[in-house]
Amino acid sequence: MSASATLPAGLPTATPGTYEVRSSRKFQWGSPLTYLIALVLIAACIGPVLYIVLGGFRTNSQITEDPSGLPAPWVFTNYTEVLSSESFWIAMTNSAISALGTTVGVVVLGVMASYVIARYQFAGKGVMYSLFAAGLMFPMTVAITPLYLMVRTLGLTNTLAGIILPQIAFALPTTIIILVPFLRAIPKELEEAASIDGASRLGFFWRMVIPLSLPGVITTGILAFIAAWNGYMLPLFILSDPNTFTLPLGVANFASQYSVDTAKVLAFTSLSMIPALIFFSLFEKRIVGGLTGAIKG
Amino acid sequence: MSPPAGRSAGRATRPGPDWRKRAEIAVLSGPAIIVFLTFVIVPVLMAAYYGFYRWKGFGPPTDFAGLQNYVTILTDPTFHAAVGHNFVIVILSLVLQGPVAILFALLMNQKIRGRSIIRMLIFVPYVISEVIVGTGWALMMSDTGAFNTLLGKIGLENLQQSWLADPGIAMGTLMLILTWKYVGFAVILMLAGLQSIPEELYEAAAIDGATFWQQQFRITLPLLGPTIRIWAFLSIIGALQLFDLVNIIWGQYVASTAGTSTMATYMYLNGHMAGNYGYGSAVAVVLFLISLVVALVYQRFVLRRDTEGALTGDSGRKGKTK
């Protein structure tokens, strides 16, 4: 009743398309202050990125004379040269394959294992969960040398599979920890109803579990994608052939190769962050939504 | 259709033969377990094994050294310094990022114009890679970089510093960059936590005459407790294992003189770069054990309080339930 009493006082609700943030606090922050803080915040977050992007539009002599200035005049050759260079597109393709392969692998393996942990009763279930959870404790840093030897033994150095498989393995703990509460939250009654209707446990898995856990799946998929896209240490150890370089290695390689050509390095750097930014902006709402479910569980 | 007896307590009580259930468990969890064991657990165990050897990485390790590697590590002053830096980073990350993230999340949970754009822009630093962040910030903060020039332009020449090289300042610079890079992740988590707080609580509090800030301190913060504690846990573990940014900005050799070396950069320098894989593995084991002890202590004394709904000490409101 209090809800219905206060509802009319609420502001015009969120525009369609924004997701259901429960923010109809009746209290209104002093608006100018809020906007001021927001502006400062945005400036702080975006400033360094703008520096990189704008730096790519300058010449080296402009950068040397005034490192904090704006492009004057604007120069586009840095960007066009990077965009027409083969190494940039090779690294871009490799990163895309690595990130997509990792994402698909993590989601498929993660959902299956989480389903077992969340909804089956068997001896060793607790051990299985603890095993994966313990993985959170092992950063790639700890395992990187033996990991390199393992990949070498399997003959996977200088292949994208050599980074995709370890990336899947190291993303599994987070994935499982986020997904298990999602899968547990699916009401038992649903499963019983499906069973009465003749669905097998696996049928229930495909028809009900996958759709219902989609927010969690998307969240974990995005986290794995970004981690793979940005990964630095693993490719550094596994990949030495420039034809297999991913973008972070490409950036690092380019930066050392053209260390005097700051402007071009900045152009290369800004172009390499675009895909992850697009990907993230498309799915950003899902990330917040997915984590909400995980934390509730 | 004979349901296995005695399993009624579980969730998945379904009719079906037992072997079939086992097959399903094996098929569903098998691939994940195999990949996980092969690329995480086995390498970690191998690191523990190599740690007892003097080994240059060629052929099987034969030169058994016992605990010699560990003795060397634990008596090395540069390692002590690195551990100290790690713990400074742990503490400062919590103190700097926590309050900032909560404020940002509160801000972004308000109804203001352009909220979704603000939300997206705040996450930009989190999404771009460490290599990009490191490359960009290293250029900006260098002695003749954009930051010092900017200070000069606005008449603050006396604030110009050697941001990256001065041992008294470099840690501060690192914390600035870390906060910039990772606060977005904390905000995502806090925002998710905020959205799970029932709106009715605020309405009831408003009816009782609670001001905005009273609502935040009495409702938001306590109910955000579990989220804060999970974030703090992830932040602590991440800070103990910090490598990429330090390595990219300071390189392998400068980090220790600039006072920003970490256990992981120490491991990279003295293990991988020096070709001493046995020694590097031993450092990895020490790094792991330190993280493990911290994590266990944290879980024992902080995470278990979640049922009580109290706040952790790092926000300075220990035990203050309403």
Boltz contact constraints between the chains, C-beta under 6 A:
constraints:
  - contact:
      token1: [A, 2]
      token2: [B, 203]
      max_distance: 6.0
  - contact:
      token1: [A, 6]
      token2: [B, 203]
      max_distance: 6.0
  - contact:
      token1: [A, 11]
      token2: [B, 111]
      max_distance: 6.0
  - contact:
      token1: [A, 18]
      token2: [B, 116]
      max_distance: 6.0
  - contact:
      token1: [A, 22]
      token2: [B, 199]
      max_distance: 6.0
  - contact:
      token1: [A, 23]
      token2: [B, 109]
      max_distance: 6.0
  - contact:
      token1: [A, 23]
      token2: [B, 110]
      max_distance: 6.0
  - contact:
      token1: [A, 23]
      token2: [B, 111]
      max_distance: 6.0
  - contact:
      token1: [A, 25]
      token2: [B, 202]
      max_distance: 6.0
  - contact:
      token1: [A, 26]
      token2: [B, 206]
      max_distance: 6.0
  - contact:
      token1: [A, 27]
      token2: [B, 212]
      max_distance: 6.0
  - contact:
      token1: [A, 29]
      token2: [B, 110]
      max_distance: 6.0
  - contact:
      token1: [A, 34]
      token2: [B, 112]
      max_distance: 6.0
  - contact:
      token1: [A, 38]
      token2: [B, 118]
      max_distance: 6.0
  - contact:
      token1: [A, 42]
      token2: [B, 121]
      max_distance: 6.0
  - contact:
      token1: [A, 45]
      token2: [B, 121]
      max_distance: 6.0
  - contact:
      token1: [A, 45]
      token2: [B, 122]
      max_distance: 6.0
  - contact:
      token1: [A, 45]
      token2: [B, 124]
      max_distance: 6.0
  - contact:
      token1: [A, 45]
      token2: [B, 125]
      max_distance: 6.0
  - contact:
      token1: [A, 46]
      token2: [B, 121]
      max_distance: 6.0
  - contact:
      token1: [A, 48]
      token2: [B, 136]
      max_distance: 6.0
  - contact:
      token1: [A, 49]
      token2: [B, 124]
      max_distance: 6.0
  - contact:
      token1: [A, 51]
      token2: [B, 140]
      max_distance: 6.0
  - contact:
      token1: [A, 51]
      token2: [B, 146]
      max_distance: 6.0
  - contact:
      token1: [A, 52]
      token2: [B, 136]
      max_distance: 6.0
  - contact:
      token1: [A, 67]
      token2: [B, 145]
      max_distance: 6.0
  - contact:
      token1: [A, 67]
      token2: [B, 146]
      max_distance: 6.0
  - contact:
      token1: [A, 67]
      token2: [B, 149]
      max_distance: 6.0
  - contact:
      token1: [A, 68]
      token2: [B, 146]
      max_distance: 6.0
  - contact:
      token1: [A, 68]
      token2: [B, 149]
      max_distance: 6.0
  - contact:
      token1: [A, 68]
      token2: [B, 150]
      max_distance: 6.0
  - contact:
      token1: [A, 109]
      token2: [B, 31]
      max_distance: 6.0
  - contact:
      token1: [A, 109]
      token2: [B, 32]
      max_distance: 6.0
  - contact:
      token1: [A, 112]
      token2: [B, 28]
      max_distance: 6.0
  - contact:
      token1: [A, 113]
      token2: [B, 29]
      max_distance: 6.0
  - contact:
      token1: [A, 113]
      token2: [B, 32]
      max_distance: 6.0
  - contact:
      token1: [A, 115]
      token2: [B, 28]
      max_distance: 6.0
  - contact:
      token1: [A, 116]
      token2: [B, 25]
      max_distance: 6.0
  - contact:
      token1: [A, 116]
      token2: [B, 28]
      max_distance: 6.0
  - contact:
      token1: [A, 116]
      token2: [B, 29]
      max_distance: 6.0
  - contact:
      token1: [A, 119]
      token2: [B, 11]
      max_distance: 6.0
  - contact:
      token1: [A, 119]
      token2: [B, 12]
      max_distance: 6.0
  - contact:
      token1: [A, 120]
      token2: [B, 12]
      max_distance: 6.0
  - contact:
      token1: [A, 120]
      token2: [B, 25]
      max_distance: 6.0
  - contact:
      token1: [A, 121]
      token2: [B, 7]
      max_distance: 6.0
  - contact:
      token1: [A, 121]
      token2: [B, 10]
      max_distance: 6.0
  - contact:
      token1: [A, 121]
      token2: [B, 12]
      max_distance: 6.0
  - contact:
      token1: [A, 122]
      token2: [B, 25]
      max_distance: 6.0
  - contact:
      token1: [A, 135]
      token2: [B, 40]
      max_distance: 6.0
  - contact:
      token1: [A, 137]
      token2: [B, 292]
      max_distance: 6.0
  - contact:
      token1: [A, 138]
      token2: [B, 40]
      max_distance: 6.0
  - contact:
      token1: [A, 138]
      token2: [B, 44]
      max_distance: 6.0
  - contact:
      token1: [A, 139]
      token2: [B, 241]
      max_distance: 6.0
  - contact:
      token1: [A, 141]
      token2: [B, 241]
      max_distance: 6.0
  - contact:
      token1: [A, 141]
      token2: [B, 243]
      max_distance: 6.0
  - contact:
      token1: [A, 141]
      token2: [B, 264]
      max_distance: 6.0
  - contact:
      token1: [A, 142]
      token2: [B, 284]
      max_distance: 6.0
  - contact:
      token1: [A, 142]
      token2: [B, 288]
      max_distance: 6.0
  - contact:
      token1: [A, 143]
      token2: [B, 43]
      max_distance: 6.0
  - contact:
      token1: [A, 143]
      token2: [B, 44]
      max_distance: 6.0
  - contact:
      token1: [A, 143]
      token2: [B, 47]
      max_distance: 6.0
  - contact:
      token1: [A, 145]
      token2: [B, 277]
      max_distance: 6.0
  - contact:
      token1: [A, 145]
      token2: [B, 280]
      max_distance: 6.0
  - contact:
      token1: [A, 146]
      token2: [B, 43]
      max_distance: 6.0
  - contact:
      token1: [A, 146]
      token2: [B, 46]
      max_distance: 6.0
  - contact:
      token1: [A, 146]
      token2: [B, 47]
      max_distance: 6.0
  - contact:
      token1: [A, 147]
      token2: [B, 43]
      max_distance: 6.0
  - contact:
      token1: [A, 150]
      token2: [B, 43]
      max_distance: 6.0
  - contact:
      token1: [A, 165]
      token2: [B, 39]
      max_distance: 6.0
  - contact:
      token1: [A, 166]
      token2: [B, 39]
      max_distance: 6.0
  - contact:
      token1: [A, 168]
      token2: [B, 35]
      max_distance: 6.0
  - contact:
      token1: [A, 169]
      token2: [B, 35]
      max_distance: 6.0
  - contact:
      token1: [A, 169]
      token2: [B, 36]
      max_distance: 6.0
  - contact:
      token1: [A, 169]
      token2: [B, 39]
      max_distance: 6.0
  - contact:
      token1: [A, 169]
      token2: [B, 40]
      max_distance: 6.0
  - contact:
      token1: [A, 172]
      token2: [B, 32]
      max_distance: 6.0
  - contact:
      token1: [A, 172]
      token2: [B, 36]
      max_distance: 6.0
  - contact:
      token1: [A, 188]
      token2: [B, 11]
      max_distance: 6.0
  - contact:
      token1: [A, 195]
      token2: [B, 14]
      max_distance: 6.0
  - contact:
      token1: [A, 201]
      token2: [B, 14]
      max_distance: 6.0
  - contact:
      token1: [A, 230]
      token2: [B, 129]
      max_distance: 6.0
  - contact:
      token1: [A, 232]
      token2: [B, 130]
      max_distance: 6.0
  - contact:
      token1: [A, 232]
      token2: [B, 131]
      max_distance: 6.0
  - contact:
      token1: [A, 232]
      token2: [B, 244]
      max_distance: 6.0
  - contact:
      token1: [A, 248]
      token2: [B, 129]
      max_distance: 6.0
  - contact:
      token1: [A, 248]
      token2: [B, 131]
      max_distance: 6.0
  - contact:
      token1: [A, 251]
      token2: [B, 131]
      max_distance: 6.0
  - contact:
      token1: [A, 252]
      token2: [B, 131]
      max_distance: 6.0
  - contact:
      token1: [A, 255]
      token2: [B, 135]
      max_distance: 6.0
  - contact:
      token1: [A, 269]
      token2: [B, 132]
      max_distance: 6.0
  - contact:
      token1: [A, 269]
      token2: [B, 135]
      max_distance: 6.0
  - contact:
      token1: [A, 273]
      token2: [B, 128]
      max_distance: 6.0
  - contact:
      token1: [A, 273]
      token2: [B, 132]
      max_distance: 6.0
  - contact:
      token1: [A, 276]
      token2: [B, 127]
      max_distance: 6.0
  - contact:
      token1: [A, 277]
      token2: [B, 127]
      max_distance: 6.0
  - contact:
      token1: [A, 280]
      token2: [B, 127]
      max_distance: 6.0
  - contact:
      token1: [A, 281]
      token2: [B, 120]
      max_distance: 6.0
  - contact:
      token1: [A, 284]
      token2: [B, 120]
      max_distance: 6.0
  - contact:
      token1: [A, 288]
      token2: [B, 188]
      max_distance: 6.0
  - contact:
      token1: [A, 288]
      token2: [B, 191]
      max_distance: 6.0
  - contact:
      token1: [A, 288]
      token2: [B, 192]
      max_distance: 6.0
  - contact:
      token1: [A, 291]
      token2: [B, 192]
      max_distance: 6.0
  - contact:
      token1: [A, 292]
      token2: [B, 192]
      max_distance: 6.0
  - contact:
      token1: [A, 292]
      token2: [B, 195]
      max_distance: 6.0
  - contact:
      token1: [A, 292]
      token2: [B, 196]
      max_distance: 6.0
  - contact:
      token1: [A, 295]
      token2: [B, 192]
      max_distance: 6.0
  - contact:
      token1: [A, 295]
      token2: [B, 193]
      max_distance: 6.0
  - contact:
      token1: [A, 295]
      token2: [B, 227]
      max_distance: 6.0
  - contact:
      token1: [A, 296]
      token2: [B, 196]
      max_distance: 6.0
